[in-house]
Amino acid sequence: MAESFDGDWLALREPHDAAARDQGLAALLAAALPARPRVLDLGAGTGSLLRWLAPLIGRAQAWTLVDADGLLLRRAFAETEDFADAFDWPATYATRKTLLVHAPGGAWRVEGLVADLRDAPRGLPLEQVDAVVNTALCDLVSADWVARIAAACAARRLPFYAALNVTGRERFTPPHRGDALVARGFTRDQNRDKGFGGIALGARAPAAIAAAFAAQGYTVHRAPSDWRIPRQDAEMVAQLASGHARAAMGQLRRERSRILDWAMDRRAQAGLMQLAARIGHADLLCLPPKE
């Protein structure tokens, strides 16, 4: 079974994802797409990439949100309706499963597809789309998975956009004596098999994506997209520290007590708004060769 994520965690991280993604690469993607693009979002979760990227594309478009968790997709539709309502954009249902967001530049047609991505690209409607996108996905998958996706995209000359891939550069501030230990355990957890047919890429994801698509003749653009979590965002940084600690304990069981001490200290600091974090990410845009 591939990794799944809690919807509340995805909601908590959404504004940080939005602030971190590189708008320059998004603009390049938008310029490469046809007049009414059809976008396939892999591992879409609650639809945060749709809500960030669709306004930047800025015209009529169709999205297929793909996730193995149907409950997350249901939440994606509800949260996208709320997003539209905040801007006073009408949101209606063309069918029971098709949401239309009537944005100023043109309507967004949004559909969901429940699918297990472990066997991708098998089962994906690649022949019906103009681009494949994802966010915070490719560091979970294997090198073989990326190679298969690259070959499938190349066969149809589809752009591939992958946002928020971890780079392994992480720092909590202020420093703590347990930082190196927790980082070691967390890195091991990032590299375990996450259910995508082999060892997860973790921080190797940006290089693996670039190599796989370059081998298919693509031009690869890369930009940093680090999370910068300020002290004032106590809930986010506390959840981040707790997640690091849980992952580290799963890999370094003999160091459980030291990791717990680190987690307790970090949560106390977060509660006093004394803890900040910077988590390294990179965005990649892979564009097919021109005909």
C-alpha positions in Angstrom: 0.0 0.0 0.0 1.4 3.4 -0.9 1.7 6.2 1.6 -1.5 8.2 2.5 -1.8 11.5 4.2 -4.2 13.1 6.7 -6.4 15.7 5.2 -6.0 18.1 8.2 -2.2 17.9 7.7 -2.6 18.7 4.0 -4.8 21.7 5.0 -2.3 22.9 7.5 0.6 22.8 5.0 -1.4 24.3 2.0 -0.5 28.0 2.7 3.2 27.1 3.1 3.1 25.1 -0.1 1.6 28.0 -1.9 4.2 30.4 -0.6 7.1 28.1 -1.5 6.3 27.0 -5.0 8.2 28.9 -7.7 5.9 31.1 -9.7 8.4 31.5 -12.6 8.2 27.8 -13.4 4.4 27.9 -13.2 4.4 30.8 -15.7 6.6 28.8 -18.0 4.2 25.8 -17.8 1.2 28.1 -18.4 2.9 29.5 -21.5 3.6 26.0 -22.8 0.0 24.8 -22.5 -2.7 25.1 -25.2 -5.6 27.6 -25.1 -7.8 25.3 -23.0 -5.4 23.0 -21.2 -6.3 19.6 -19.7 -4.2 18.9 -16.6 -3.7 15.6 -14.8 -2.7 16.0 -11.1 -1.1 12.9 -9.6 -1.5 12.4 -5.9 -3.8 15.4 -5.8 -4.9 14.9 -2.2 -7.2 17.8 -1.2 -6.5 19.7 -4.4 -4.0 22.3 -3.1 -2.1 22.4 -6.4 -5.3 23.0 -8.4 -6.2 26.0 -6.2 -2.7 27.5 -6.6 -1.9 26.7 -10.2 -5.3 27.2 -11.9 -5.4 30.9 -11.2 -1.9 31.3 -12.6 -2.9 29.5 -15.8 -5.7 32.0 -15.8 -8.0 30.7 -18.5 -10.5 28.0 -19.2 -9.1 24.6 -18.2 -9.9 21.1 -17.2 -8.4 19.2 -14.3 -8.4 15.5 -13.4 -7.4 15.0 -9.8 -6.0 11.5 -9.2 -5.6 10.0 -5.8 -5.9 6.6 -4.2 -8.0 8.0 -1.3 -11.5 8.8 -2.4 -12.2 10.7 0.9 -9.4 13.1 0.1 -10.8 13.7 -3.4 -14.2 14.5 -1.9 -12.5 17.0 0.4 -10.7 18.4 -2.6 -14.1 19.3 -4.2 -15.5 20.8 -1.0 -12.4 22.9 -0.4 -12.3 24.1 -4.0 -15.9 25.2 -3.6 -15.0 27.1 -0.5 -12.0 28.6 -2.3 -14.3 29.8 -5.1 -16.8 31.2 -2.6 -14.1 33.3 -1.0 -13.6 35.1 -4.3 -17.4 35.2 -5.1 -16.8 32.9 -8.1 -19.8 30.7 -8.7 -19.2 26.9 -8.3 -21.7 24.5 -9.8 -21.9 20.9 -10.7 -22.2 20.0 -14.4 -22.8 16.4 -13.3 -22.7 14.7 -9.9 -18.9 14.2 -10.3 -17.9 17.3 -12.3 -17.4 20.6 -10.6 -17.3 23.9 -12.6 -15.6 26.9 -11.0 -16.6 30.0 -13.0 -13.4 32.0 -12.6 -13.0 35.3 -14.3 -10.6 34.1 -17.1 -12.7 31.0 -17.9 -14.3 28.0 -16.2 -12.3 25.3 -14.4 -13.8 21.8 -15.0 -12.7 19.6 -12.2 -13.1 15.8 -12.0 -11.7 13.2 -9.7 -10.2 9.8 -10.4 -9.6 7.2 -7.7 -6.6 5.3 -8.8 -3.6 3.5 -7.2 -0.5 5.3 -8.5 1.8 2.4 -7.7 1.4 1.0 -11.2 1.4 4.4 -13.0 1.3 5.2 -15.9 -1.0 2.2 -16.3 -4.6 3.3 -15.7 -3.9 7.0 -16.3 -5.8 8.9 -19.1 -2.6 10.3 -20.5 -4.0 10.4 -24.0 -6.7 12.9 -22.8 -4.5 15.5 -21.2 -2.0 18.2 -22.1 0.2 18.1 -19.0 1.0 16.0 -15.9 1.5 17.8 -12.6 2.1 16.9 -9.0 3.2 18.3 -5.7 5.1 16.7 -2.8 4.9 13.3 -4.6 8.1 12.4 -6.4 10.3 12.1 -3.3 8.0 9.2 -2.2 8.4 7.2 -5.4 11.1 5.0 -6.8 13.6 5.7 -9.6 11.8 3.1 -11.7 8.5 4.9 -11.2 9.9 8.2 -12.4 11.5 6.5 -15.4 8.1 5.0 -16.4 6.4 8.3 -16.1 9.1 10.0 -18.1 8.8 7.5 -20.9 5.0 7.7 -20.9 5.0 11.5 -21.0 7.6 11.5 -23.8 5.4 9.2 -25.9 2.7 11.9 -25.9 5.0 15.0 -25.6 3.5 16.0 -22.3 5.0 18.6 -20.0 5.7 17.3 -16.5 5.7 19.6 -13.5 6.8 18.4 -10.1 6.6 20.8 -7.2 8.0 20.6 -3.6 10.4 17.7 -3.9 12.6 17.5 -0.7 16.3 18.2 -1.1 17.5 17.1 2.3 18.4 20.6 3.5 16.5 21.0 6.7 17.1 23.3 9.7 15.2 24.0 12.9 16.1 27.2 14.7 17.5 27.6 17.4 19.9 24.6 17.2 19.5 21.7 19.5 21.9 18.9 20.6 19.6 16.3 19.1 19.2 17.8 15.7 21.8 15.6 14.0 20.3 12.4 15.5 16.7 13.3 14.4 17.9 14.3 11.0 19.7 11.0 10.5 16.6 9.0 11.4 14.3 11.2 9.4 16.6 10.8 6.3 16.4 7.0 6.7 12.7 7.2 6.8 12.5 9.3 3.7 14.5 6.6 1.9 12.4 3.6 2.9 10.0 1.9 0.5 6.8 4.0 0.5 4.9 1.6 -1.6 5.9 2.7 -5.1 7.9 -0.3 -6.2 11.3 0.3 -4.5 13.3 2.5 -2.3 11.9 6.0 -2.1 13.9 8.7 -3.8 13.8 11.2 -0.9 16.3 14.0 -1.5 17.5 12.3 -4.7 14.1 13.1 -6.4 15.1 16.3 -8.1 18.2 14.7 -9.7 16.3 11.6 -10.7 13.5 13.5 -12.3 16.0 15.7 -14.2 18.0 12.7 -15.4 14.9 10.7 -16.5 13.3 13.5 -18.5 16.6 14.7 -20.0 17.2 11.2 -21.3 13.9 11.6 -23.2 15.1 14.8 -24.8 13.2 17.2 -22.4 14.5 20.6 -21.3 14.5 20.6 -17.5 14.0 23.8 -15.5 14.6 23.8 -11.7 14.0 26.3 -8.9 14.2 26.3 -5.1 10.9 26.1 -3.2 11.9 25.9 0.4 9.4 26.1 3.2 10.2 28.9 5.6 8.1 28.3 8.8 8.3 31.4 11.1 8.1 31.2 14.9 4.7 32.7 14.8 3.2 29.7 13.1 3.4 27.6 16.2 1.0 24.9 15.1 2.8 24.2 11.8 6.3 24.1 13.2 5.1 21.9 16.2 3.5 19.4 13.8 6.6 19.5 11.7 8.9 18.7 14.6 6.5 15.9 15.8 6.5 14.4 12.3 10.3 14.4 12.2 10.5 12.8 15.6 8.0 10.0 14.8 9.8 9.2 11.5 13.2 9.2 13.3 12.0 6.9 16.1 10.7 4.4 13.5 14.2 4.1 12.1 16.3 4.5 15.3 14.5 2.6 17.9 17.4 2.4 20.3 17.5 6.2 20.4 13.9 6.6 21.3 14.4 8.4 24.6 16.8 10.9 23.1 14.5 11.6 20.2 11.6 12.0 22.6 13.6 14.5 24.6 14.2 16.4 21.4 10.5 16.3 20.5 9.4 17.6 23.9 11.9 20.4 23.8 10.9 21.4 20.3 7.2 21.4 21.1 7.8 23.5 24.2 9.7 26.0 22.0 6.9 26.0 19.5 4.4 26.7 22.2 6.4 29.7 23.2 6.8 30.8 19.6 10.6 30.3 19.8 10.9 27.6 17.1 11.3 28.2 13.4 12.2 25.9 10.5 13.4 25.9 7.0 12.8 22.7 4.9 14.5 22.5 1.5 12.4 21.7 -1.6 12.9 22.1 -5.3 10.4 22.5 -8.1 11.0 21.0 -11.6 9.4 21.7 -14.9 10.3 19.3 -17.8 9.3 20.5 -21.2 9.3 18.2 -24.3 11.4 19.0 -27.3 9.8 21.3 -29.9 8.5 19.6 -33.0 
